[in-house]
Amino acid sequence: MSTETKVWKPAEMKGKLMVSKVKSKETSPDHFGTANIDGKIYKMAGWKNTSQSGNPVLDIKFELENRPSDTPENSDNEDNPF
């Protein structure tokens, strides 16, 4: 039996946003998820907002996900907002 854990990877040019059930502070994202763009996995965060015309919108931030094999061993990434 293999102890290897399968990690879900979205299909090319697709992703998923889920609703954040717990927000640690008011500025925490309302939604979170991942997307696969050009073979790279991006983390997504979304915040509910209102446009100038009063329509509901979702502001989304993308950040390239650094997997352990993608980062140098001695890098400290304390500025990561995720």
N, CA and C of each residue as an Amber inpcrd file, in Angstrom:
protein
   246
   0.8450000  -1.1750000   0.0000000   0.0000000   0.0000000   0.0000000
   0.8890000   1.2360000   0.0000000   0.5950000   2.1920000  -0.8590000
   1.3910000   3.4050000  -0.9790000   0.9760000   4.4220000   0.0760000
   1.9650000   5.1000000   0.6560000   1.6730000   6.1590000   1.6240000
   1.6990000   7.5250000   0.9640000   1.8870000   7.5390000  -0.3600000
   1.9480000   8.7940000  -1.1020000   0.5740000   9.4510000  -1.1290000
   0.5380000  10.7390000  -0.8070000  -0.7130000  11.4890000  -0.8050000
  -0.9220000  12.1370000  -2.1620000  -2.1140000  11.9600000  -2.7210000
  -2.4300000  12.6040000  -3.9920000  -2.8600000  14.0340000  -3.7190000
  -2.3010000  14.9670000  -4.4740000  -2.6510000  16.3730000  -4.3600000
  -3.5200000  16.7310000  -5.5510000  -4.6730000  17.3330000  -5.2840000
  -5.5720000  17.7310000  -6.3540000  -4.9270000  18.8350000  -7.1660000
  -4.9590000  18.6760000  -8.4820000  -4.4170000  19.6820000  -9.3920000
  -5.5010000  20.0060000 -10.4010000  -5.8730000  21.2840000 -10.5020000
  -6.9210000  21.6440000 -11.4620000  -6.4570000  21.4200000 -12.9000000
  -7.4150000  21.1860000 -13.7770000  -7.1250000  21.0420000 -15.2040000
  -6.6030000  22.3670000 -15.7480000  -5.8990000  22.3120000 -16.8760000
  -5.3330000  23.5080000 -17.5000000  -6.4050000  24.5720000 -17.7180000
  -6.0960000  25.8040000 -17.3260000  -6.9690000  26.9760000 -17.4640000
  -8.2680000  26.8470000 -16.6620000  -8.1940000  26.1010000 -15.5710000
  -9.3500000  25.9510000 -14.6770000  -8.8900000  26.1100000 -13.2390000
  -9.8470000  26.3340000 -12.3630000  -9.5500000  26.4580000 -10.9540000
 -10.8130000  26.3300000 -10.1390000 -10.6730000  26.4490000  -8.8160000
 -11.8020000  26.3680000  -7.8970000 -11.6510000  27.4310000  -6.8360000
 -12.7640000  28.1050000  -6.5450000 -12.8440000  29.0250000  -5.4160000
 -13.8370000  28.4450000  -4.4240000 -13.4540000  28.3960000  -3.1660000
 -14.3420000  27.9320000  -2.1160000 -14.6180000  29.0940000  -1.1610000
 -15.7260000  29.0170000  -0.4570000 -16.0780000  30.0420000   0.5210000
 -15.2610000  29.8110000   1.7870000 -14.6630000  30.8720000   2.3140000
 -13.9380000  30.8020000   3.5850000 -14.9670000  30.7550000   4.7040000
 -14.9580000  29.6930000   5.4750000 -15.9200000  29.5640000   6.5710000
 -15.4500000  30.2730000   7.8290000 -14.1440000  30.4560000   7.9550000
 -13.5890000  31.1320000   9.1240000 -12.6570000  32.2310000   8.6370000
 -12.8920000  33.4430000   9.1160000 -12.0100000  34.5660000   8.7840000
 -11.3160000  34.9900000  10.0760000  -9.9770000  34.9300000  10.0780000
  -9.2350000  35.2670000  11.2940000  -9.2740000  36.7650000  11.5910000
  -9.4720000  37.5820000  10.5510000  -9.6270000  39.0240000  10.7420000
 -10.4990000  39.5740000   9.6260000 -10.9630000  40.7950000   9.7560000
 -11.8960000  41.3940000   8.8070000 -11.3460000  41.4430000   7.3810000
 -10.0160000  41.5840000   7.2300000  -9.4120000  41.6970000   5.9020000
  -9.0760000  40.3460000   5.2590000  -9.3470000  39.2560000   5.9620000
  -9.0990000  37.9250000   5.3930000 -10.0120000  37.6980000   4.1930000
  -9.5700000  36.9030000   3.2130000 -10.3850000  36.6730000   2.0170000
 -11.7110000  35.9800000   2.3410000 -12.7350000  36.3120000   1.5450000
 -14.0330000  35.6530000   1.6600000 -14.0370000  34.3260000   0.9080000
 -13.1300000  34.1730000  -0.0480000 -13.0120000  32.9620000  -0.8640000
 -11.5360000  32.6240000  -1.0260000 -11.2340000  31.3500000  -1.2830000
  -9.8590000  30.9160000  -1.5290000  -9.8900000  29.7400000  -2.4910000
  -8.7620000  29.4870000  -3.1470000  -8.7050000  28.3470000  -4.0540000
  -7.4150000  28.3070000  -4.8370000  -7.4080000  27.4770000  -5.8940000
  -6.2380000  27.3310000  -6.7500000  -6.6830000  27.3040000  -8.2060000
  -5.7440000  27.6600000  -9.0970000  -5.9860000  27.6280000 -10.5390000
  -4.7190000  27.1430000 -11.2370000  -4.9000000  26.5190000 -12.4020000
  -3.7910000  26.0350000 -13.2160000  -3.7480000  26.8970000 -14.4770000
  -2.7170000  27.7310000 -14.5940000  -2.5750000  28.6170000 -15.7460000
  -1.2110000  28.3630000 -16.3730000  -1.2150000  27.9390000 -17.6280000
   0.0230000  27.6020000 -18.3520000   0.8710000  26.5880000 -17.5970000
   0.2160000  25.6170000 -16.9660000   0.9260000  24.5510000 -16.2680000
   1.4630000  24.9350000 -14.9040000   1.2080000  26.1540000 -14.4680000
   1.6550000  26.6110000 -13.1420000   0.4490000  26.7290000 -12.2280000
   0.6270000  26.3360000 -10.9710000  -0.4550000  26.3940000 -10.0000000
  -0.4000000  27.7370000  -9.2730000  -1.5420000  28.4120000  -9.2570000
  -1.6660000  29.7010000  -8.5820000  -2.6450000  29.5710000  -7.4220000
  -2.3270000  30.2200000  -6.3110000  -3.2730000  30.3600000  -5.2190000
  -4.1510000  31.5550000  -5.5450000  -5.4300000  31.4490000  -5.1920000
  -6.3570000  32.5480000  -5.4200000  -7.0000000  32.9400000  -4.0930000
  -7.2510000  34.2260000  -3.9440000  -7.9940000  34.7380000  -2.7990000
  -9.0000000  35.7340000  -3.3450000 -10.2100000  35.7320000  -2.7960000
 -11.2500000  36.6180000  -3.3010000 -11.9560000  37.3550000  -2.1760000
 -12.2780000  38.6130000  -2.4210000 -12.9700000  39.4570000  -1.4530000
 -14.2470000  39.9920000  -2.0820000 -15.3580000  39.8980000  -1.3480000
 -16.6190000  40.4740000  -1.8030000 -16.4790000  41.9920000  -1.7780000
 -17.0110000  42.6380000  -2.7980000 -16.9270000  44.0880000  -2.8870000
 -18.1410000  44.5910000  -3.6670000 -18.2400000  45.9030000  -3.8200000
 -19.3160000  46.5210000  -4.5800000 -18.7110000  47.4780000  -5.5840000
 -19.1690000  47.4020000  -6.8370000 -18.6550000  48.2950000  -7.8740000
 -19.1860000  49.7080000  -7.6400000 -18.6290000  50.6690000  -8.3900000
 -19.0830000  52.0540000  -8.2650000 -20.5580000  52.1970000  -8.6300000
 -21.0520000  51.3110000  -9.4980000 -22.4650000  51.3780000  -9.8920000
 -23.3670000  50.6110000  -8.9220000 -22.7660000  50.0220000  -7.8720000
 -23.5560000  49.3360000  -6.8510000 -23.7410000  47.8510000  -7.0680000
 -23.1100000  47.2920000  -8.0990000 -23.2260000  45.8580000  -8.3710000
 -22.2160000  45.0670000  -7.5380000 -22.6110000  43.8800000  -7.0730000
 -21.6620000  43.0510000  -6.3280000 -20.5610000  42.5280000  -7.2480000
 -19.3230000  42.5470000  -6.7700000 -18.1830000  42.0210000  -7.5170000
 -17.3140000  41.1870000  -6.5760000 -16.4440000  40.4040000  -7.1600000
 -15.4830000  39.6200000  -6.3940000 -14.0920000  40.0190000  -6.8650000
 -13.3320000  40.6870000  -5.9930000 -11.9520000  41.0530000  -6.3080000
 -11.0820000  39.8290000  -6.0520000 -10.2550000  39.4480000  -7.0320000
  -9.4530000  38.2300000  -6.9210000  -7.9710000  38.5540000  -7.0350000
  -7.1950000  37.8980000  -6.1820000  -5.7340000  38.0240000  -6.2040000
  -5.1600000  36.6540000  -6.5620000  -4.1850000  36.6290000  -7.4710000
  -3.4830000  35.4060000  -7.8540000  -2.0480000  35.4890000  -7.3440000
  -1.5320000  34.3920000  -6.8310000  -0.1360000  34.3270000  -6.4090000
   0.4170000  32.9730000  -6.8100000   1.5630000  32.9820000  -7.4940000
   2.1880000  31.7370000  -7.9260000   2.5080000  30.8930000  -6.7000000
   2.0560000  29.6540000  -6.7350000   2.2890000  28.7570000  -5.6010000
   3.7060000  28.1970000  -5.6880000   4.4600000  28.3530000  -4.6390000
   5.8110000  27.7960000  -4.5850000   5.7410000  26.4320000  -3.9200000
   5.9810000  25.4160000  -4.7010000   6.0250000  24.0560000  -4.1710000
   7.4290000  23.8100000  -3.6340000   7.6080000  22.8640000  -2.7270000
   8.9430000  22.6140000  -2.1630000  10.0360000  22.4230000  -3.2050000
   9.7190000  21.7930000  -4.3390000  10.7330000  21.5740000  -5.3650000
  11.0320000  22.8520000  -6.1490000  10.1680000  23.8760000  -6.0080000
  10.3390000  25.1220000  -6.7450000  11.1510000  26.1670000  -5.9880000
  11.3810000  25.9470000  -4.7030000  12.0170000  26.9690000  -3.8840000
  13.3930000  26.5040000  -3.4130000  14.3360000  27.4270000  -3.3160000
  15.6420000  27.0620000  -2.7660000  15.5120000  26.6210000  -1.3140000
  16.3890000  25.7310000  -0.8860000  16.2980000  25.1770000   0.4680000
  16.4480000  26.2250000   1.5600000  17.2250000  27.2560000   1.3320000
  17.5000000  28.2340000   2.3760000  16.6660000  29.4990000   2.2560000
  15.5430000  29.4420000   1.5750000  14.7530000  30.6690000   1.4120000
  13.7600000  30.8030000   2.5560000  13.7070000  31.9820000   3.1390000
  12.7140000  32.3040000   4.1590000  11.6880000  33.2040000   3.5020000
  10.4590000  32.7710000   3.4710000   9.4080000  33.5400000   2.8160000
   8.3950000  33.9960000   3.8480000   8.7950000  34.9140000   4.7250000
   7.9200000  35.3870000   5.7870000   6.9330000  36.4170000   5.2890000
   7.1270000  36.9570000   4.0830000   6.2390000  37.9890000   3.5540000
   5.0480000  37.4020000   2.8230000   4.8860000  36.0900000   2.8030000
   3.8020000  35.4310000   2.0910000   2.4830000  35.7160000   2.7930000
   1.4960000  36.3540000   2.0970000   0.2340000  36.6740000   2.7540000
  -0.7100000  35.4910000   2.9000000  -0.3990000  34.3440000   2.2960000
  -1.2970000  33.1980000   2.3730000  -0.9590000  32.3160000   3.5400000
